[in-house]
């Protein structure tokens, strides 16, 4: 991935040319006499032989690279030293690569060129192979600093003039993102630094994309306002369902509850040639945000990433997989909000001096304790008297956000299933990623409905997910499905038992 720039061709053997000898027999009594070859024929054959030899020599020995001869000499020695024939002598290879870089400096090779940075990358690779990661990071930082200074420079400045047109700039952005990913790999034990590296380099790429899309470039953000799903509005779940279900196809759809239509036109050229690097970097950035506990930012990045992938026209399997990952992350965020909800309720119980277990039984349908309606109203009244208006609003906001996230999760999972139906079914069946993603989305719908205590709907989705998983050989998911089904059956028994107890208590109340 990072070995661009060096393309030295070693000698290769070619298969031997076997000339078949065909014997002709003349069965007449007198053989036919043939005259010898003419001078012209000999001349043609001689010239063809010379041309063939010249072409063979060019193919075998002429250098297939753009390095100056003195630089190529050192590079050949370095490649030999790090190969099996050179006994993988990385120290010796490093020496030759450093000499090649020094020779580039004498010949005034542009440090921004692929040739120069290619040698630097080989030097960094040798440092890594010798476990000298600090030296390797220094080399990669040197390249990244140069790229950043040039890409962020004003177009008419001395640094900006080193970029020769839009194609060259896009190529530099691609290499810049590759270096950023390499730096993140070396700094994987420092997630905050890795996060800063990715954001810095991704913003440059996003600015270029905005220019190509005709969007405002003065306020560049990885979760910019151009992404409908990144907007925090009351229609976010509907937008998610409509926008993500399009599977990269340019469409125009109108939501009756919205005054403006959702218009989406794909433009893959806006991300070329750094499409792969851009979305890989966003994917890793989201994972890093999760690792440091910033789930909200990770969710925003995932949602923004999914909408960008739609516009970029990525392959259906990659888009569907991204949607599933986004929905899973949003569900995880909803669970965190639910934990905050439970924590606040416990605080309210302590503040109002009411039994926390009784308060839990009011909100938790699985709680074994059963209390009457009058006692439940009395507990709610005590809490209402003790809790401030700001605390109530904070609690209600958490509950609303949790419910909204669950709606988005359902919308995205449904869009995966509906989107797969738009694809040719033979493609879906033959593509393992799509089949497994659809099975995962179906399983996700079952889990969410189980969380919402919609047991019949949850059971239907889980059973369907089990069938889909068996069909595509997704054995790991089958184990999770069986676990969720067992959980569903146990919860249903508890709910039915609690309902019978409540009916008995109600009968006793009316009997008294």
C-alpha positions in Angstrom: 0.0 0.0 0.0 2.8 2.4 0.9 5.4 1.1 -1.6 4.7 3.5 -4.4 7.5 5.2 -6.2 10.0 2.3 -6.5 9.5 0.0 -9.5 12.8 -1.6 -10.3 12.6 -4.6 -12.5 14.8 -7.5 -11.8 16.0 -10.0 -14.4 13.5 -12.6 -15.2 13.8 -15.8 -17.2 11.6 -16.4 -20.2 10.5 -19.8 -21.4 12.8 -21.4 -24.0 11.5 -21.3 -27.5 11.0 -24.8 -28.9 11.2 -25.1 -32.7 9.4 -28.1 -34.0 11.1 -29.8 -37.0 8.8 -31.0 -39.6 10.1 -33.5 -42.2 8.7 -33.5 -45.8 9.0 -36.6 -48.0 8.7 -36.5 -51.7 7.5 -39.9 -53.0 8.2 -39.1 -56.7 11.1 -40.9 -58.3 12.9 -37.6 -58.9 13.3 -35.0 -56.2 12.4 -31.3 -56.9 15.4 -29.0 -56.9 15.1 -25.8 -54.7 17.2 -22.8 -55.2 19.0 -21.2 -52.2 17.7 -18.2 -50.3 18.1 -14.9 -52.1 20.1 -12.0 -50.8 16.9 -10.0 -50.0 15.5 -12.9 -48.0 18.8 -13.1 -46.0 18.7 -9.3 -45.4 15.1 -9.4 -44.1 15.9 -12.3 -41.8 19.0 -10.6 -40.4 17.2 -7.4 -39.7 14.3 -9.3 -38.0 16.9 -11.1 -35.8 18.6 -7.8 -34.8 15.2 -6.2 -34.0 14.2 -9.2 -31.9 17.5 -9.2 -30.0 17.2 -5.5 -29.3 13.7 -5.8 -28.0 14.7 -8.7 -25.8 17.6 -6.8 -24.4 15.4 -3.7 -23.7 12.9 -5.9 -21.9 15.5 -7.6 -19.8 18.0 -4.9 -18.9 16.6 -1.5 -19.6 15.5 0.2 -16.3 11.7 0.3 -15.8 11.6 3.3 -13.5 12.0 7.1 -13.5 15.0 7.2 -11.1 18.2 8.7 -12.2 20.9 6.1 -12.8 23.0 6.9 -9.6 19.9 6.6 -7.4 18.7 3.4 -9.1 22.1 1.9 -8.4 21.7 2.3 -4.6 18.0 1.2 -4.8 18.9 -2.1 -6.5 21.4 -2.8 -3.8 18.8 -2.1 -1.1 16.2 -4.3 -2.7 18.7 -7.1 -3.0 19.8 -6.7 0.7 16.2 -6.9 2.0 15.3 -9.9 -0.2 15.7 -13.5 0.7 18.8 -13.7 -1.5 20.3 -10.9 0.5 19.4 -12.7 3.7 17.0 -9.9 4.7 19.8 -7.7 5.9 17.6 -4.7 6.7 20.4 -2.7 8.2 22.4 -3.0 4.9 19.2 -2.2 3.0 18.7 0.9 5.1 22.2 2.1 4.4 21.6 1.8 0.6 18.2 3.6 0.8 19.7 6.4 2.8 22.5 6.7 0.2 19.8 6.8 -2.5 18.0 9.6 -0.7 21.2 11.5 -0.3 21.8 11.1 -4.0 18.3 12.5 -4.7 19.3 15.5 -2.7 22.4 16.1 -4.8 20.4 15.7 -8.0 17.7 18.1 -6.6 14.9 15.6 -7.0 11.6 17.2 -5.8 10.9 15.9 -2.2 7.2 16.1 -3.2 7.6 13.6 -6.0 6.6 9.9 -5.8 10.3 8.9 -6.4 11.6 10.9 -3.4 8.7 9.9 -1.0 8.9 6.3 -2.2 12.5 6.1 -1.0 11.5 7.7 2.3 8.8 5.1 2.7 11.3 2.3 2.2 13.5 3.9 4.8 10.6 4.0 7.2 9.8 0.4 6.4 13.3 -0.7 7.2 13.1 1.1 10.6 9.9 -0.7 11.3 11.4 -4.1 10.4 14.2 -3.4 12.9 11.6 -2.4 15.6 12.9 1.2 15.5 9.4 2.7 15.5 10.4 6.2 16.7 12.7 6.6 13.7 10.0 5.3 11.4 7.5 7.7 12.8 9.9 10.6 12.3 10.2 9.7 8.6 6.5 9.4 8.1 5.9 12.7 10.1 8.4 14.4 7.8 6.4 13.3 4.7 3.0 14.2 6.3 4.3 17.6 7.3 5.4 18.4 3.8 2.0 17.2 2.4 0.1 19.3 4.9 2.1 22.4 4.3 1.6 22.1 0.5 -2.0 21.1 0.5 -3.0 23.9 3.0 -0.9 26.6 1.3 -2.6 29.4 -0.7 -2.7 28.5 -4.5 -0.4 31.4 -5.5 2.1 31.0 -2.7 5.5 29.3 -3.3 4.3 26.1 -1.6 0.9 26.2 -3.4 2.6 26.5 -6.8 4.3 23.2 -6.2 0.9 21.5 -7.0 0.5 21.1 -10.7 -3.2 21.1 -11.3 -6.3 19.4 -9.7 -5.2 15.9 -10.7 -1.8 16.3 -9.0 -3.6 17.7 -5.9 -5.9 14.7 -5.7 -3.0 12.4 -6.0 -1.2 14.2 -3.1 -4.4 13.9 -1.0 -4.5 10.2 -1.7 -0.8 9.8 -0.6 -1.5 12.1 2.4 -4.3 9.9 3.7 -2.1 6.9 3.3 0.6 8.5 5.4 -2.1 9.5 8.0 -3.3 5.8 8.2 0.3 4.7 8.6 0.9 7.2 11.5 -2.3 6.0 13.2 -1.0 2.4 12.9 2.2 3.4 14.6 0.4 5.4 17.3 -2.4 2.9 18.0 -1.6 3.0 21.7 -2.3 6.8 21.7 -5.9 7.1 20.6 -6.2 10.8 21.2 -3.2 11.5 19.0 -4.5 9.1 16.3 -7.8 10.9 16.4 -6.2 14.3 15.9 -4.1 12.9 13.0 -7.1 11.5 11.2 -9.3 14.6 11.7 -6.5 16.9 10.4 -5.9 14.9 7.2 -9.5 14.1 6.6 -10.5 17.7 6.7 -8.2 18.5 3.8 -9.8 15.7 1.7 -13.3 16.9 2.7 -12.5 20.4 1.6 -11.5 19.1 -1.8 -14.7 17.0 -2.0 -16.8 20.1 -1.1 -15.1 22.1 -3.9 -15.9 19.4 -6.4 -19.5 19.1 -5.2 -19.9 22.9 -5.3 -20.5 23.1 -1.5 -19.2 25.8 0.8 -15.6 25.2 1.6 -15.2 27.9 4.3 -16.8 25.8 7.1 -15.5 22.3 6.4 -16.5 19.5 8.8 -16.6 15.8 8.6 -20.2 16.0 9.8 -21.1 19.1 7.8 -24.5 20.5 7.1 -24.5 19.0 3.7 -25.2 15.6 5.2 -28.9 15.3 5.9 -28.4 12.7 8.5 -26.0 14.8 10.5 -28.7 17.4 11.1 -30.3 17.2 14.5 -34.0 17.5 13.6 -37.3 15.9 14.5 -37.3 14.2 11.1 -33.9 12.5 11.5 -35.2 9.0 11.5 -37.3 9.6 8.4 -34.3 11.1 6.6 -32.2 8.1 7.6 -34.7 5.7 6.3 -35.2 7.5 3.0 -31.6 8.5 2.4 -29.9 5.3 3.4 -32.3 3.1 1.6 -31.3 4.4 -1.8 -28.2 2.2 -2.0 -26.1 4.6 -3.9 -28.7 5.3 -6.6 -29.4 8.9 -7.5 -33.1 9.5 -6.6 -35.4 12.3 -5.7 -38.0 11.6 -3.0 -40.3 13.8 -1.1 -41.3 13.3 2.5 -44.9 14.5 3.1 -43.9 15.6 6.6 -41.1 17.8 5.3 -41.4 21.0 3.2 -38.2 20.3 1.2 -37.6 17.1 -0.8 -34.6 14.9 -0.2 -32.5 15.1 -3.4 -29.5 12.9 -3.9 -27.3 12.7 -6.9 -24.2 10.4 -6.9 -20.9 11.9 -7.8 -18.1 9.3 -7.5 -15.6 11.6 -9.2 -15.7 14.0 -6.2 -13.7 11.4 -4.1 -11.4 10.1 -6.8 -8.7 8.8 -6.5 -8.8 8.7 -2.7 -12.2 7.1 -2.2 -10.7 4.0 -0.5 -8.4 5.9 1.8 -11.0 8.5 2.7 -13.6 6.0 3.9 -11.0 3.7 5.6 -9.9 6.7 7.6 -13.4 7.7 8.6 -14.1 4.1 9.6 -11.0 4.0 11.8 -11.8 7.5 13.2 -15.2 6.2 14.3 -13.6 3.2 16.0 -11.1 5.4 17.8 -13.9 7.6 19.1 -15.6 4.5 20.5 -12.4 3.4 22.2 -12.1 6.8 24.1 -15.8 6.8 25.0 -16.9 9.4 22.6 -19.9 7.4 21.3 -21.9 10.5 20.2 -19.1 11.7 17.8 -18.6 8.1 16.6 -22.3 7.9 15.7 -22.2 11.2 13.9 -19.2 10.1 11.9 -20.9 6.8 11.0 -24.1 8.5 9.9 -22.1 11.1 7.9 -20.0 8.4 6.4 -23.0 6.4 5.2 -24.5 9.5 3.5 -21.1 10.3 1.9 -20.8 6.7 0.6 -24.2 7.1 -1.0 -23.1 10.2 -2.9 -19.7 8.6 -3.7 -21.5 5.6 -5.3 -19.6 2.9 -3.5 -20.4 -0.7 -4.0 -23.7 -2.0 -2.6 -22.1 -4.5 -0.3 -19.8 -1.9 1.3 -22.7 0.5 1.8 -24.9 -2.1 3.3 -22.1 -3.2 5.7 -21.6 0.5 6.7 -25.3 0.9 7.4 -25.3 -2.2 9.7 -22.3 -0.9 11.6 -24.0 2.5 11.9 -27.2 1.0 13.3 -25.2 -1.2 15.7 -23.4 1.9 17.0 -26.6 3.9 17.4 -28.1 1.0 19.4 -25.0 1.0 21.6 -25.5 4.8 22.1 -29.2 4.2 23.0 -28.1 1.7 25.6 -25.8 4.2 27.2 -28.6 6.7 27.3 -30.8 4.1 29.0 -28.1 3.6 31.6 -28.2 7.4 32.3 -32.0 7.2 32.6 -31.7 4.4 35.2 -29.1 6.3 37.1 -31.3 9.5 37.3 -34.3 7.5 38.4 -32.2 6.0 41.3 -31.1 9.5 42.2 -34.7 10.7 42.2 -35.8 7.8 44.4 -33.1 8.7 47.0 -34.0 12.4 46.8 -37.7 11.7 47.3 -37.0 9.0 49.9 -39.0 6.4 48.1 -38.3 2.7 47.7 -36.1 2.4 44.6 -37.3 -1.2 43.9 -40.9 0.0 43.8 -39.9 2.8 41.4 -38.2 0.3 39.2 -41.3 -1.9 39.1 -43.3 1.0 37.7 -40.9 1.5 34.7 -39.6 -2.0 34.3 -42.1 -4.5 33.0 -39.7 -7.4 33.9 -39.3 -6.4 37.5 -40.8 -9.2 39.7 -42.3 -6.7 42.3 -45.9 -5.7 41.7 -47.5 -2.6 43.2 -51.0 -1.1 42.9 -51.9 1.9 40.8 -52.6 4.1 43.9 -49.2 3.4 45.4 -47.5 4.0 42.0 -49.2 7.4 41.7 -48.2 8.3 45.3 -44.5 7.5 44.4 -44.6 9.6 41.3 -46.1 12.5 43.2 -43.3 12.4 45.8 -40.7 12.4 43.1 -42.5 15.2 41.3 -42.4 17.4 44.4 -38.7 16.9 45.1 -37.2 16.9 41.6 -36.4 20.4 40.1 -37.7 21.5 36.7 -34.2 21.4 35.2 -33.7 17.8 36.5 -37.0 16.8 35.0 -36.2 18.3 31.6 -32.8 16.7 31.6 -34.4 13.3 32.3 -37.1 13.7 29.7 -34.5 14.8 27.1 -32.5 11.7 27.7 -35.6 9.5 27.3 -36.5 11.3 24.0 -33.0 11.0 22.6 -33.0 7.3 23.5 -36.3 6.7 21.8 -35.2 8.7 18.7 -32.0 6.7 18.4 -34.0 3.4 18.6 -36.3 4.7 15.8 -33.2 5.5 13.7 -31.8 2.0 14.3 -35.0 0.5 13.1 -35.1 2.8 10.1 -31.6 1.9 9.0 -32.0 -1.8 9.5 -35.2 -1.7 7.5 -33.4 0.3 4.8 -30.8 -2.5 4.5 -33.5 -5.1 4.0 -35.5 -3.0 1.6 -32.4 -2.0 -0.3 -31.2 -5.6 -0.8 -34.6 -6.3 -2.4 -33.8 -3.6 -5.0 -30.7 -5.5 -6.1 -30.7 -8.6 -8.4 -31.4 -11.5 -6.1 -28.7 -13.6 -7.7 -26.2 -10.9 -6.7 -27.5 -11.0 -3.2 -27.3 -14.8 -2.9 -23.8 -14.9 -4.5 -22.4 -12.0 -2.4 -21.6 -13.2 1.1 -21.2 -9.7 2.5 -24.6 -8.7 1.4 -26.3 -11.9 2.6 -24.6 -11.7 6.0 -25.4 -8.0 6.3 -29.1 -8.6 5.6 -29.1 -11.4 8.1 -27.5 -9.1 10.6 -30.0 -6.3 9.9 -32.9 -8.8 10.4 -31.3 -9.9 13.7 -30.9 -6.3 14.7 -34.6 -5.7 14.2 -35.4 -8.7 16.4 -33.1 -7.4 19.2 -34.6 -3.9 19.1 -38.1 -5.2 19.2 -37.2 -7.5 22.1 -35.8 -4.4 23.9 -39.1 -2.7 23.3 -41.0 -5.8 24.6 -42.7 -6.4 21.2 -42.2 -10.1 21.6 -44.2 -11.4 18.7 -42.5 -9.1 16.2 -39.1 -9.8 17.8 -39.6 -13.6 17.5 -40.6 -13.3 13.9 -37.5 -11.3 13.0 -35.2 -13.5 15.0 -36.5 -16.7 13.4 -36.2 -15.1 9.9 -32.6 -14.1 10.8 -31.8 -17.6 11.8 -33.1 -18.9 8.4 -31.0 -16.3 6.5 -27.9 -17.0 8.6 -28.2 -20.7 7.9 -28.7 -20.1 4.2 -25.5 -18.0 3.9 -23.4 -20.0 6.5 -23.3 -17.2 9.1 -22.7 -19.6 12.0 -21.4 -17.0 14.5 -24.7 -15.1 14.2 -26.8 -18.2 14.7 -25.3 -18.6 18.2 -26.4 -15.0 19.1 -29.8 -15.5 17.6 -30.4 -18.6 19.7 -29.3 -16.7 22.8 -31.7 -13.9 22.0 -34.6 -16.3 21.4 -34.0 -18.0 24.8 -34.0 -14.6 26.4 -37.2 -13.7 24.6 -39.0 -16.9 25.8 -37.8 -16.2 29.4 -39.0 -12.6 29.3 -42.3 -13.6 27.9 -42.8 -16.1 30.8 -42.0 -13.4 33.3 -44.3 -10.8 31.8 -47.2 -13.3 31.6 -46.6 -14.4 35.2 -46.5 -10.7 36.4 -49.7 -10.0 34.4 -51.4 -12.9 36.2 -50.3 -11.5 39.6 -51.6 -8.1 38.7 -54.9 -9.5 37.6 -55.2 -11.4 40.9 -54.4 -8.3 43.0 -56.9 -6.4 41.0 -59.6 -9.0 41.7 -58.8 -8.9 45.4 -59.0 -5.1 45.4 -62.4 -5.1 43.8 -63.6 -8.0 46.1 -62.7 -5.9 49.2 
